[in-house]
Amino acid sequence: MELRRCGKEVTDSLTPLLSLTLIDTLAMNAVSDSEEKRLDARVIARYFGYRGFRVVMEAIGRTDDWELLEELRQEIFAYGSEVVDELLKWLGHEEARFVREALLLLRRVGGAKAIPKIETLLAHSNPEFRAPALAALARIGGARKIPAVEKGLLDSSPRVVEVALDAVEEIGIDRFAGLMARLITSHRDDISFLSPRTKAIRLIGREKFDGVVEELQEIIKGIGSWIKFTRDESLAFPAARALLQLDDDGAHAFVRRRAKWGRGKVRKACRQALREFEKNA
């Protein structure tokens, strides 16, 4: 494109002509394989001021290339103080990929004024909106992130719950004791929740959180006692390991008993956890 060489005066005169067609063309060129085309498109977009912001956001929605995405994100920051106000507009986009990207950028620039709008996204029917909204609030929400994380731990989507667990690790597990206990012992009939439940159990062990000893034991006791709990078999090892990571003699004794007298897979999981514990002791 030769337009870049014409200078800001020419592009200023063309600002009213920044049509949807031109936006589409510039966005396409901004993710081109040609480095020259990418540079031309981005510089031209910047000349159009806040209107050019849309070009970069549209380009972001056209690529999954991590390095290129990072380049485009840095381009957005070049818009300076206007970036937060412009990103706020994109939180109302109907496509999750654009909302997700706007939230990611707001996490980097602060965007405290965006908190009320982000909070409304927590009630969205689609977890593709709720999950990144929760991640953003956990980063920039200040005191308002605590109730958001509490709500996230109770969400019906495993993805949102996992985002909430990331926040729990950063904030501190003690604040969420009751909800953590509820999480690891619930959703037993939903295989999609095995991942967040496992993540929660591992977090409990790493943090040496002894407020859920009974719940961890309940998981192991329940395996094999009722057909509904057979899905929990994969949780036997992380639960046993978490119990051994706690500074609790009773928890350790429980695992040792199950390693000796437990049923099939429970006995195997407890023995494996004991071997690992004794090796690292």
N, C-alpha and C positions, 0 to 999 in steps of 0.2 A: 504493500500500500504506500502510495506517495503522499497521502494526506498528512502523515506524521511530520513530513519535511516542510509542510506549508506553515507550520507554526500555530500558536494558540489563537491568533486573530481570526484565521480562517475557520478553525473548528468552533470558535465562539459564535460565528455567524451561522454555523450549521446546526447549532443546538436545537432549534425547533424541528429540525429534520431527523432527529434521533427516533426514528419510527421503530415499530416492532420488527420490521424486516431488517433494519440496520443493526438492531440489538442482537438479533438472531445470528447475523453474519459475523459480527464482532465476537460474539460468544463462541461461535464455532472456530474462528481463527485463534482465539485465546487458548484453545486446547489443541491446536494444530501440531503435527509432527515437526513443522518448520519453526525453528527458533525465531527467525525473523518475523514470521507472521504473528507469532505469539506476542512478541515485543511491540509490534505495530498496533495490534488490537488493544493491548493494555494501555499504551500511551494515549491512543486516541480516546479510549473510554475515559481516562483521567481528565482529558481536556474538557469533556462534557460535564465536569463537576459531579454533583450528586446524582444526576441522571445516568452518568456512566457507571455508577455503583451497580446498577442492575445488570450491566453487561458482565461484570465479574461474577456476580452471584449466579447468573444463568450459566456461565462457563463452569462454575463449580459443580453444578448439577449434571454436567455432561461428561465427567471423568471420574474414574476410580483410581487413577494413578496417584500414589501417595505423594511423590515428590512434586508433581504438578499441582496437586491440591494445596500443598504447603506454599508454593510460589503464589498461587492465587490468593491465599489467605493473607500473605504478607502484602499483596497488592491492595487488599481492602484496607489494611491498617494505614496505607498511604493517604487515605481520605481524611485522616486527622480527627478532629473533634466531632465531625458529623457522623462518624461511623456508628455510634450507639443509636442515635435517632433512626438511622437508615435500617439498622439491624432489627430494631423494634417493629418496623413495618413488615419484615419478613416472617415474624413470629405468627402472623395471621395467614401465611400461605397454606393452601390446601394440600400441598405435597409434603410428606414427612421429611424427605431428603433436604429440602430447603430450610425447613424449620430446625432440623437437627444441626445443619451447618451454622445457622444464625445463632443458635444456642451455644455451640462450640466456640464461636468467635466472641460472644458476649462473656463467656467464662474467662477469656484471655484479657479482655479490655476492662473488666470490672462490671460495668453496666448495672449498678445498684438500682437505677431508676427503672430497670426492666423487671424487677422482682415481682411486682403485682401481676404483670402480664404473664410471666413465667408460671406463677402460681395457678393461673387459670388453666394452663395446659395440663396440670396434674389431674384435672377432672376429665380430660379428653377420653373419648371412648377407645381410641387406638393407642396401644402401648408403645408404638413407634414414636408417638409424641410424648407420652408420659415419661418414658425412660430418660431421654436426653434432657427433658425439663427438670427432672429430679437431680440429674448429674450437675446441671447448671446451678440449681439452688444450693446444692451441697457445697459448691465452690464459692458462690458470691452471695448467698442468702443471709449471712450473719445469723442472728438469733432465730430467724424464721426458718432456718434449715432443719432444726430439730423436729418440729411437727411434720415437716415434709418427709423426712426420713422415716418417722414413725408410721406415717400413712403408706410410704413405699414398702415397708416390711409386711404390711397387710394387703398389698396389692394382689389382684387376681392373676397377674402376669409374672411368670418366673423371671423374665428379663428385667422387669422393674424391680423385683425383689433383689436381684443380684446387684443392681446399681445401688440400692439402698444399703446392701451389705458393704459395698466399697466405702460408702460414707460412714458407716458404723465403725469401720476399722480406723478411719481418720479421726473421727470425733471421740471415740472411746466407747467400749462395749458396755460399761457399767450403766450408762444412761438408758440402755435398751434391754435390760435384763429380762423383763417379762415377755417382751415381744420376741426375743431370741429363743426363749424357752418354748413359746407357742409355735414358732416357725419350725423348729427341728422335730417337733412331735406331731405336726399337722400335715395335711395334704398327702396322707399315706396311700390314698387311692388314686393319686395323680402322678404318673411317672415323669411328667415334665418338670415336677418340682424336686426331683432327686438332685439335680445340679445345685440349685440354691441351698437346699438343706445340707448337702455335703459341704458347700462353701461355708455355711454358717458353723458347722461342726468343726471344721478346720480352723476357723477364726477363733472359736472358743478355746481350742487347744493352744494355739499360738499365743493368745493373750492370757493363758492360764486363768480363765474366768471360771471360778468354782461355784457360780450361782445356779448352775443347771446340771449338777451331778445327777440328781434323780431323773431328769429328763433323758440324759445320755444313757443311763442304766435302763430306762424304760424302753428305749429303742432296741437295745440288745436283748432284753427279756422278751420283747414282743415277737421277735423273729422266730418263726416256726410255731408260735402258739396259736396263730389265727391266719387263715389263708390270705386275709386282706393285707397282712403285714409282710408277705413274702417279697414285695418290692423293696423292703428295707434291708434285704440281705447285703446289698452293696454298701450300706451305711455301717455295717458291723465293724469293719476295720477302722474307718476314721473315727467312729464313736469310741472304740476301745483305745485308740491312740490318744484321743483327746483326754480321756479319763486318766491315762498314765502321765500326761503332760501336766496335770493339775498337782498341786502340792496337797494331796489329800490321801492319807493312808487307806481310808475306807474305799475310795475309788480304785486304788491300786489292787487292794485285796479282792474287790469284785471282779476285776479283769482276770486275776490269777485263778479264781474259782471257775470262771467261765472257760478259761483256757484248759482247765483240767476236766470239768464235768459238763461243759456246754454241749449243745447239739451241733452236729455236723459243721456247717459253715460258720456258725458262731464260734465254735471251739477253734477252728482253723484261723479265723480272723483275729481272735484274741491271742493265739500263740504267735502269729505273725507280728502283732503289735508289741508283744512282750519281747520278742527277739530284737526288734528294732530299738525298743526302749533300753534294754540291757546293753546293747552294743554301743549306744550313744551315752550311756551313763558315765 
